Amino acid sequence: MEKTKQRLLDKLGKKGFDTEKKVNAIDMQAAFDNGLADELGGILALQKAIKTHSVYAFLMDGTDPKPEKKEIKHAELERNFGNGNERISY
């Protein structure tokens, strides 16, 4: 874990922001009132990670690979499924 993220979590914990709900409630005014204005970028990134359920990835700088989208060509669809004019009986 990066030291900047560790310091952010330590500061948030010392100021009483020790749950996801409390962290998500931090706005610019609350950050300023609690002396956290310098950490606003980190707070926003943490809030985004909480909302997307990826806190562990945020802490460990990890990402999941995105699945590849494969396009099926029209000719391949016709070859596999016909031209769409066939009747289907059940």
Phi and psi in degrees as a GROMACS rama.xvg file:
@    title "Ramachandran Plot"
@    xaxis  label "Phi"
@    yaxis  label "Psi"
@TYPE xy
-65.6829  146.069  GLU-2
-64.4886  -31.658  LYS-3
-65.8724  -38.5377  THR-4
-70.0279  -37.1256  LYS-5
-65.6722  -42.1185  GLN-6
-64.3671  -39.2175  ARG-7
-60.2471  -48.1507  LEU-8
-63.7809  -38.5317  LEU-9
-63.0731  -45.1379  ASP-10
-63.3611  -44.4869  LYS-11
-61.8058  -42.8765  LEU-12
-63.7101  -41.516  GLY-13
-67.0954  -28.6427  LYS-14
-86.512  -0.901723  LYS-15
97.5134  2.46485  GLY-16
-90.6561  80.6758  PHE-17
-113.371  9.88199  ASP-18
-134.441  162.149  THR-19
-60.9701  -39.0134  GLU-20
-62.1325  -42.6857  LYS-21
-68.4397  -38.7178  LYS-22
-66.3465  -41.6861  VAL-23
-66.2086  -21.7843  ASN-24
-82.3033  -7.59037  ALA-25
-72.1469  124.035  ILE-26
-116.669  -176.402  ASP-27
-60.7203  -40.6423  MET-28
-65.7678  -43.893  GLN-29
-63.7171  -39.0721  ALA-30
-63.5214  -43.6982  ALA-31
-65.7111  -44.6826  PHE-32
-63.5002  -29.0341  ASP-33
-99.8868  11.3639  ASN-34
70.707  29.27  GLY-35
-112.569  17.5913  LEU-36
-60.9869  -34.9819  ALA-37
-69.9553  -20.7863  ASP-38
-98.6838  12.6099  GLU-39
-58.4633  -39.9905  LEU-40
-62.0614  -43.3968  GLY-41
-66.5518  -37.619  GLY-42
-64.1633  -44.0501  ILE-43
-62.3872  -41.0654  LEU-44
-65.1477  -39.6801  ALA-45
-66.9804  -41.1395  LEU-46
-60.65  -40.9268  GLN-47
-64.1103  -41.4751  LYS-48
-64.5159  -37.3768  ALA-49
-65.417  -44.4277  ILE-50
-66.0344  -32.1254  LYS-51
-95.5601  9.05883  THR-52
56.8895  43.4355  HIS-53
-131.787  42.6812  SER-54
-64.8224  -43.0592  VAL-55
-61.8499  -42.2283  TYR-56
-63.7083  -38.1938  ALA-57
-60.5988  -46.2747  PHE-58
-68.2405  -36.2681  LEU-59
-98.1631  5.94594  MET-60
57.5377  35.4148  ASP-61
-100.443  159.187  GLY-62
-141.826  149.873  THR-63
-93.4965  142.819  ASP-64
-65.9326  141.303  PRO-65
-81.9318  135.838  LYS-66
-66.2966  142.984  PRO-67
-77.8791  137.549  GLU-68
-93.957  124.175  LYS-69
-103.425  130.445  LYS-70
-94.1998  133.198  GLU-71
-99.2643  125.569  ILE-72
-73.7137  151.678  LYS-73
-55.8289  -43.1898  HIS-74
-63.4532  -38.1809  ALA-75
-67.7188  -37.6908  GLU-76
-63.128  -44.2881  LEU-77
-62.6275  -40.488  GLU-78
-63.5814  -39.1159  ARG-79
-83.9983  -31.1342  ASN-80
-123.344  4.13795  PHE-81
83.9577  -172.887  GLY-82
-95.3381  3.68655  ASN-83
91.5379  -1.74909  GLY-84
-93.1108  -6.41679  ASN-85
-74.7181  146.253  GLU-86
-90.1007  142.683  ARG-87
-110.647  125.648  ILE-88
-111.269  143.302  SER-89
